[in-house]
Amino acid sequence: MSLPSKPRIAVHKFASCDGCQLAFLNLGETLLELTALVDIAHFAEAGPVDPEAQVDIAFVEGSITMPEDVERIHRVRTNSRFLVTIGACATAGGLQALRNLADGHGWLAAVYAQPDTIAALSTSTPIGSHVKVDFELWGCPVNGRQVLAALRALLDGVAPLDDNEKVCLE
């Protein structure tokens, strides 16, 4: 079996609004140029779907909120050489983590007719609470240029730098 000629990346989604994935897509033509450097093995928002793909770099958006998320993030970590969290949800729990300050089961009971059918963890947690994270990109949403810079740094074999430029501060 021959190895792929280009590094492979994946973009995984957990509980989130998809804004950080859109930061990738908003790169426009630059995203197309990126495909000259890497093979995108998994990115459901953009087309290729292979969540079990072995990749060099996995970008992860969203927080862990459902029981199956815990198992899935461990598989992502196992299948990735580098794991980069993108955005506030993946790095800190995001808006979903606000439920950690309240009675989450009470909220479910108030919203759903059959709350016992909703499988949710008692808390919403960042990715780093469950697996080793190699680099975090903060923001809500993350800045697409930062994602691209981190990707290029990892491809060049150097540690990415966080330049602290956030979309929410623009």
ROFI-213107 format. One record per residue (C-alpha): residue number from 0; residue in one letter; x, y, z. Coordinates in Angstrom, 2 decimals, m for minus. Example, Ala and Ser with C-alpha at 12.3 -4.5 7.8 and 13.67 -1.06 7.14 Angstrom:
BEGIN
- 0, A, 12.30, m4.50, 7.80
- 1, S, 13.67, m1.06, 7.14
This chain:
BEGIN
- 0, M, 0.00, 0.00, 0.00
- 1, S, 1.46, 3.36, m0.98
- 2, L, 1.25, 6.40, 1.24
- 3, P, m0.61, 9.48, 0.00
- 4, S, 1.65, 12.03, m1.67
- 5, K, 0.16, 14.95, 0.26
- 6, P, m0.60, 15.34, 3.97
- 7, R, m4.21, 14.57, 4.85
- 8, I, m6.46, 16.77, 6.97
- 9, A, m9.91, 16.44, 8.47
- 10, V, m12.38, 18.91, 9.91
- 11, H, m14.66, 17.39, 12.56
- 12, K, m17.80, 18.91, 14.06
- 13, F, m19.17, 18.41, 17.55
- 14, A, m21.78, 20.60, 19.31
- 15, S, m21.43, 24.03, 17.70
- 16, C, m22.98, 26.52, 15.31
- 17, D, m20.71, 25.61, 12.34
- 18, G, m19.17, 29.10, 12.36
- 19, C, m15.61, 27.82, 12.59
- 20, Q, m16.15, 25.44, 9.69
- 21, L, m17.51, 28.41, 7.75
- 22, A, m14.25, 30.23, 8.48
- 23, F, m12.58, 27.53, 6.37
- 24, L, m15.16, 27.83, 3.62
- 25, N, m14.96, 31.64, 3.66
- 26, L, m11.33, 31.35, 2.59
- 27, G, m12.79, 30.97, m0.91
- 28, E, m10.12, 30.59, m3.55
- 29, T, m7.48, 30.20, m0.86
- 30, L, m9.26, 26.99, 0.22
- 31, L, m9.00, 25.73, m3.35
- 32, E, m5.28, 26.56, m3.34
- 33, L, m4.99, 24.65, m0.08
- 34, T, m6.02, 21.48, m1.87
- 35, A, m2.73, 21.70, m3.78
- 36, L, m0.95, 21.26, m0.43
- 37, V, m3.20, 18.73, 1.33
- 38, D, m5.84, 16.12, 0.72
- 39, I, m9.04, 16.87, 2.61
- 40, A, m10.10, 13.44, 3.84
- 41, H, m13.09, 14.51, 5.96
- 42, F, m15.00, 17.78, 5.98
- 43, A, m18.74, 17.11, 5.92
- 44, E, m19.57, 20.80, 5.49
- 45, A, m17.49, 20.89, 2.30
- 46, G, m18.13, 17.45, 0.82
- 47, P, m15.78, 14.60, 1.70
- 48, V, m17.14, 12.41, 4.48
- 49, D, m14.82, 9.85, 6.08
- 50, P, m14.89, 10.43, 9.85
- 51, E, m12.60, 7.44, 10.47
- 52, A, m9.88, 8.66, 8.08
- 53, Q, m6.28, 8.52, 9.25
- 54, V, m5.00, 12.10, 8.92
- 55, D, m1.96, 14.16, 9.66
- 56, I, m3.96, 17.07, 11.07
- 57, A, m7.49, 17.08, 12.48
- 58, F, m9.26, 20.36, 13.10
- 59, V, m12.08, 20.03, 15.63
- 60, E, m14.97, 22.42, 16.09
- 61, G, m17.49, 22.14, 18.94
- 62, S, m17.78, 20.82, 22.47
- 63, I, m18.50, 17.42, 23.94
- 64, T, m22.18, 17.32, 24.93
- 65, M, m23.53, 13.87, 24.06
- 66, P, m22.38, 10.47, 25.38
- 67, E, m21.32, 9.32, 21.90
- 68, D, m19.15, 12.43, 21.54
- 69, V, m16.70, 11.09, 24.13
- 70, E, m16.04, 7.92, 22.17
- 71, R, m15.93, 9.80, 18.86
- 72, I, m13.35, 12.38, 20.02
- 73, H, m11.10, 9.53, 21.18
- 74, R, m11.33, 7.99, 17.70
- 75, V, m10.51, 11.36, 16.11
- 76, R, m7.46, 11.67, 18.37
- 77, T, m6.34, 8.12, 17.60
- 78, N, m6.68, 8.75, 13.86
- 79, S, m4.75, 12.07, 13.93
- 80, R, m1.10, 12.94, 14.21
- 81, F, m1.96, 16.51, 15.29
- 82, L, m5.25, 17.70, 16.76
- 83, V, m6.11, 21.40, 16.60
- 84, T, m9.21, 22.79, 18.30
- 85, I, m10.83, 25.71, 16.53
- 86, G, m13.11, 28.21, 18.22
- 87, A, m14.55, 28.87, 21.64
- 88, C, m16.71, 25.74, 21.73
- 89, A, m13.81, 23.36, 21.15
- 90, T, m11.32, 25.26, 23.31
- 91, A, m13.53, 26.27, 26.25
- 92, G, m16.94, 24.61, 25.89
- 93, G, m18.60, 27.56, 24.16
- 94, L, m22.17, 28.65, 24.69
- 95, Q, m23.17, 25.06, 25.36
- 96, A, m21.08, 25.16, 28.55
- 97, L, m23.46, 27.77, 30.00
- 98, R, m25.71, 24.86, 30.87
- 99, N, m23.00, 23.72, 33.31
- 100, L, m24.07, 26.62, 35.53
- 101, A, m27.70, 25.54, 35.68
- 102, D, m29.89, 22.49, 36.11
- 103, G, m29.45, 20.98, 32.64
- 104, H, m31.91, 18.17, 33.25
- 105, G, m34.46, 20.75, 34.41
- 106, W, m33.99, 22.62, 31.13
- 107, L, m34.55, 19.44, 29.17
- 108, A, m37.74, 18.77, 31.11
- 109, A, m38.96, 22.30, 30.43
- 110, V, m38.28, 22.13, 26.69
- 111, Y, m39.00, 18.54, 25.65
- 112, A, m42.17, 16.54, 26.16
- 113, Q, m40.11, 13.39, 26.75
- 114, P, m36.80, 14.57, 28.23
- 115, D, m35.80, 11.01, 29.10
- 116, T, m35.32, 10.34, 25.36
- 117, I, m32.64, 13.04, 25.08
- 118, A, m29.16, 11.61, 25.61
- 119, A, m27.07, 14.50, 26.89
- 120, L, m24.14, 14.57, 29.26
- 121, S, m24.64, 16.47, 32.49
- 122, T, m22.04, 19.02, 31.35
- 123, S, m20.69, 20.37, 28.09
- 124, T, m16.90, 20.32, 28.00
- 125, P, m14.05, 21.41, 25.72
- 126, I, m12.16, 18.87, 23.63
- 127, G, m9.06, 19.18, 25.82
- 128, S, m11.01, 17.75, 28.76
- 129, H, m11.08, 14.41, 26.93
- 130, V, m8.01, 14.11, 24.70
- 131, K, m4.60, 15.66, 24.14
- 132, V, m4.85, 18.82, 22.06
- 133, D, m1.75, 19.91, 20.16
- 134, F, m2.84, 23.48, 19.46
- 135, E, m5.84, 25.69, 20.25
- 136, L, m7.20, 28.46, 18.05
- 137, W, m9.55, 30.70, 20.02
- 138, G, m12.33, 32.89, 18.69
- 139, C, m16.02, 32.81, 17.99
- 140, P, m15.77, 32.12, 15.20
- 141, V, m12.12, 31.41, 14.66
- 142, N, m10.36, 33.58, 12.08
- 143, G, m9.86, 31.69, 8.80
- 144, R, m6.45, 33.26, 8.24
- 145, Q, m5.32, 31.93, 11.62
- 146, V, m6.48, 28.42, 10.72
- 147, L, m4.57, 28.62, 7.46
- 148, A, m1.45, 29.95, 9.20
- 149, A, m1.60, 27.14, 11.78
- 150, L, m2.03, 24.56, 9.03
- 151, R, 0.91, 25.93, 7.05
- 152, A, 3.10, 25.98, 10.18
- 153, L, 2.26, 22.36, 10.97
- 154, L, 2.94, 21.37, 7.35
- 155, D, 6.33, 23.11, 7.62
- 156, G, 7.10, 21.18, 10.81
- 157, V, 7.05, 24.14, 13.18
- 158, A, 4.80, 24.98, 16.10
- 159, P, 1.98, 27.33, 15.11
- 160, L, 1.81, 30.76, 16.69
- 161, D, m1.41, 32.29, 17.97
- 162, D, m1.32, 35.90, 16.85
- 163, N, m4.33, 36.75, 19.03
- 164, E, m6.23, 38.23, 16.07
- 165, K, m9.86, 37.26, 16.65
- 166, V, m12.86, 37.85, 14.41
- 167, C, m14.92, 38.97, 17.43
- 168, L, m12.43, 41.81, 18.03
- 169, E, m12.70, 43.19, 14.49
